[in-house]
Amino acid sequence: MASSAAVAEQPAAAVLHRGGGSLARGVALGYLSVVVLLPLAALIWAARVGGPGAFWDQVTRPEAVAALKLSLGVASLCALVNAVTGTAMAWVLVRDRFRGKSFVDAVLDLPFALPTIVAGLTLLALYGPNSPFGVDIAFTRTALLAACLFVTLPFVVRAVQPVLLELDVEMEEAAASLGAGPVAVFRRIIFPNLLPAVLSGVALSFARAVGEFGAVVLISGNLPFKTEVSSVYIFGQLQSGNQSGAAAVSVLLLLISLGVLLAIGALRHWRTRHDHV
Amino acid sequence: MSRYVLRFGVLGYLLVLLVLPVGLIFYKAFEHGFGHAWDAVTTPQALHALKLTLLIAAIAVPANTVFGIVMALALVRTRLPGRGLVNALVDLPLALSPVVVGLALFLLYGRGGWLGGLADHGVHILFALPGMVLATMFITLPFVVREVVPVLREIGTEQEQAAETLGASPFQVFRRITVPAIRWAVLYGVVLTTARAIGEFGAVAVVSGRIVGKTETLPLYIQGQYESFDTSGAYASSVVLALIAIGTVVALRAVHPREEKEDA
C-alpha cells in the first residue's frame, strides 16, 4: 500500500503543480505556522530564558519531579491496562456475535466525543464522596487511573479492530488443523499480527494520559506530592505567577509527546514493511 | 465457555467505567424533576456560556475544515519539503497536553511575549474570544487532515488527470472530481472537530481568564458550578454536553457506512 501511494504521488504532484500546488502549500504551511509552530516556539523561548541552569532548577523542583513521576506512572499503567482490555474489546467486537453488538461498538466512541470535564464529573458522581455504591476513590491515585482509562478507552480498540477484521481466519484454521492448541494459535499467529496495532494504540493512550487535564482536575483533588499530575502542576505554577517553571515542565511534556509520535511513526513504517513480505 | 467469560468481562468493564457513570449523570440531573434541570441550564450565565462555546466552534471548525482539506492536498498531491516534520506537527495536538497548548498561547500573546504588544494597540487575544478560538483551533487541527489524507491516497490521480486532459481547469477538477470523492471523509472529520471544539477544557481554561459572563465556556462553567457546590447546575449542564456527545456518536455512525458504500 505504501509503495502504490508513493507511485501515485509523482504524477499527482504534476496535477497540482500546474494548478494551485504552491498556493495550497503556502496556505497550509502558513496556517500551521501561525496556529501551532509560533506558540510552541514562544513556549520553548520562554523556557530557555535564564539559561540551562534555571531550566534545570525548575524541572528538578521536588514538586515538579513528583508530578512528572506520577503522570508517567499513571500513564504507563493506563497504557498497560488498555493493551489488555482494548485488545479484548476489539476481539469481542470482531469475532464474537451477540445482540446489541453494534450498540456496544457505538458506545465505545463516547469517551472520544464526551468533554473531558464531563468525563471527570461523571466518574466523581459514581465513585466520589456521594457514591450510590459507597465506593469513594476521590482524591486518590486510583481516581487518576480511572479518569485516564475513561478518556483513552477507544484508542487500542480502534487501532486493533481493523487489523483483526482483515486477519485471515484460514491461517488460524491451518495452524489448528496442524495440531496447534488455542494458546499456540494466539501466541504464534494472532499476537504477532496484532502487535504493531496494539503498540500504536498503547502509545497514543500513553501520550494522551500523560497530559490529561480536564478529566483529572475535579477527581484528583490536586494534592501536591500525592495526586498532582504534571498538567495540573503547570496550571498551578502559571496561576501563582511562576511562568518559567510552567514553561520548563511544559517543554518536557512537549518532548515526551514528540517522542511518542516518532515511535508511532516508526511503528507505522514497521507495519507497512511487514505487509510487503 | 471462554468466549462468554471474555464477552461479559468486556461488557462489565464498559459498564463500570463508562455506561454507569454517564447514566448516573442523567439521573442526577433530572433527580429533582425536568423543570429544575431546565432552570439550571437556562440561567443567563449558563446560556451565555453555551452561546460562547457554540460561537468558538462556529469559527474554529470551518477554519480547520478548510485548512484540513488544503493540508491533505498539499501532503498527498505535492512534493512538500519537510513532509516528516509537517506530519509530526499536524499530529502533535493528539499527543500534547491541552494545558501546554494553552500555556504556549499565553506566553506568545501575554505581557512580554513576542506578540504581547498587540494588546497595547487594542487587539486583545488573551482573556478574549480570539485566544479561545486559537486554542480550540490548535487542539482540533488534526481531525479533518487525518480523515482526508487516506482517501486522497486511495482514489489516486487517474480521474483527476483524465479530467485535466479533457480540458478541465484545476478548479473544475477539484470541484467535480476531488470534492465528491472526499466529501464523506471531510464530513466525518468535521463531526470529530466539532465535538472536540465544544468540549475543549484545558487549553481554553488557560487562555480565557474565565471572566464570568464574558469568557466562560460551558465546560469552564461546569467546573465553576461544581466547585461552588452547585452540583445540580453542573450536572444539568453536563447533560447538555453529554447529549451533544451522543449526537456526535450517532452522526459518526450515520456518516461512516455511507463512505463504505461509496467505496463499493
Interface residues (C-beta under 8 A of the other chain):
Chain A: A5 A8 E9 P11 A12 A13 V15 L16 H17 R18 G19 G20 G21 S22 A24 R25 V27 A28 L29 Y31 L32 V35 V36 L37 L38 P39 L40 A42 L43 W45 A46 T85 A88 M89 W91 V92 D96 F98 V104 A106 V107 L108 D109 L110 P111 F112 A113 L114 P115 T116 I117 V118 L121 T122 L123 A125 L126 Y127 P132 A146 L149 F150 L153 L204 A207 R208 V210 G211 E212 F213 G214 V217 L218 S230 S231 V232 I234 F235 L238 Q243 A246 A247 S250 L253 L254 S257 L258 V260 L261 L262 I264 G265
Chain B: R3 L6 R7 G9 V10 L11 Y13 L14 L17 L18 V19 L20 P21 V22 L24 I25 K28 F67 V70 M71 L73 A74 L75 V76 R77 T78 R79 L80 G84 V86 N87 A88 L89 V90 D91 L92 P93 L94 A95 L96 S97 P98 V99 V100 V101 L103 A104 L105 F106 L107 L108 G113 W114 L134 M137 F138 L141 R153 G156 T157 E160 Q161 E164 P170 F171 V173 F174 L192 A195 I198 G199 E200 F201 G202 A205 V206 P219 I222 Q223 Y226 E227 A234 Y235 S238 L241 A242 I244 A245 I246 T248 V249 V250 L252 R253
